[in-house]
């Protein structure tokens, strides 16, 4: 399959997942649809993240970098691999929220912990991507799409990490440590990921553009 088309699917996957996470974190949406459908929105978004992450891993690992590969190739590959692991952890955390009657301890084990580790994985992945971008471009190059996309992902990962801190459940009360921080961190992070995905979206191949005109 045309590599450009595959890369477009990757970007669209991240974009759709980001929109769903932003939607799920929007209090007005959660109030309108209810907790169950709001949690389902997060889960579907995590599935799109995983599909896009798998595509990115496949693209960066053909062939799998070895000792003779340039360090940028190794950073790109490990960035994609760590991010893919993070998306799987988000599958677990968002999927567990669909299970009713979880105790606070169970929620921390199956929702908060995978969410926290997933956020750490996203942060590590973003750091590796920044290293790769800095090695190929400049340390400061806001006019470069790759540079902007990498740093937007970094900011989004930091926001997700802050969200995870706010989402910790108090075992004694069963309430979030800080619901506003959890929602705001997720919302801001999702918007950053969305902007990064749009920036990384390759243009349509020439033959596809010709077919639509």
C-alpha positions, 0 to 999 in steps of 0.5 A, spaced: 500 500 500 502 507 498 506 509 504 503 516 504 496 513 504 498 509 510 501 515 514 494 519 512 490 513 516 495 514 522 494 521 522 487 520 522 487 515 527 490 519 532 486 525 530 479 521 531 482 518 538 484 525 540 477 528 538 473 523 542 478 524 548 477 531 548 469 530 548 469 525 553 473 530 558 468 536 556 463 536 562 457 538 558 458 532 554 458 528 560 452 531 563 448 530 557 450 523 555 451 520 562 457 517 565 456 510 561 456 513 554 462 518 556 466 512 558 464 508 552 467 515 548 474 514 552 474 507 550 473 508 543 478 513 542 483 509 546 482 504 540 483 509 535 489 511 538 492 504 538 490 502 531 494 509 529 500 507 534 500 500 531 501 503 524 506 508 526 510 502 529 509 498 523 512 504 519 518 506 523 520 498 524 521 496 517 526 494 518 527 494 525 533 498 527 539 495 529 546 497 532 548 499 525 542 504 524 542 511 525 540 513 532 534 517 529 531 511 526 532 508 533 529 513 537 523 513 532 522 506 533 522 506 540 518 512 540 513 508 536 514 502 541 513 505 547 507 509 545 504 503 542 504 500 549 501 506 552 495 506 548 494 499 550 494 501 557 489 506 555 485 501 552 485 497 559 484 503 563 478 506 559 475 499 558 475 498 565 471 504 566 465 500 563 465 495 568 460 497 573 460 496 581 468 497 581 470 498 588 475 504 589 481 499 590 479 496 584 478 502 580 485 504 582 488 498 580 485 497 573 483 504 571 488 509 575 494 505 574 494 503 567 492 510 566 498 513 570 503 508 566 500 510 559 501 517 561 508 515 563 509 511 556 506 517 552 511 522 556 517 517 554 515 516 547 514 524 546 521 525 549 524 520 544 520 523 538 523 530 540 530 527 540 529 525 533 526 531 531 532 535 534 537 531 531 534 532 524 532 539 524 534 544 530 533 545 537 528 551 536 525 551 529 517 553 530 516 553 522 518 546 521 511 541 521 515 536 525 518 540 530 511 543 532 508 536 532 513 533 536 513 539 541 505 539 541 505 531 543 510 533 548 505 538 551 499 533 550 503 528 554 505 532 560 497 534 560 495 527 560 500 526 566 497 532 570 490 529 568 492 522 571 495 525 578 488 529 578 484 522 577 487 518 583 481 515 587 481 516 594 480 509 597 476 512 603 471 516 599 472 513 592 472 520 589 477 523 584 483 527 587 481 533 583 476 532 578 477 538 575 484 537 574 483 530 571 478 533 566 482 539 564 488 535 563 485 530 558 482 536 554 488 540 553 492 534 552 487 531 547 487 538 543 495 538 543 494 531 540 489 533 535 493 539 533 499 534 532 496 529 528 493 535 523 500 537 522 503 531 521 497 529 516 501 528 509 497 531 503 493 526 498 497 523 493 497 526 486 493 520 483 487 521 489 487 528 488 486 528 481 480 522 482 476 527 486 477 533 481 
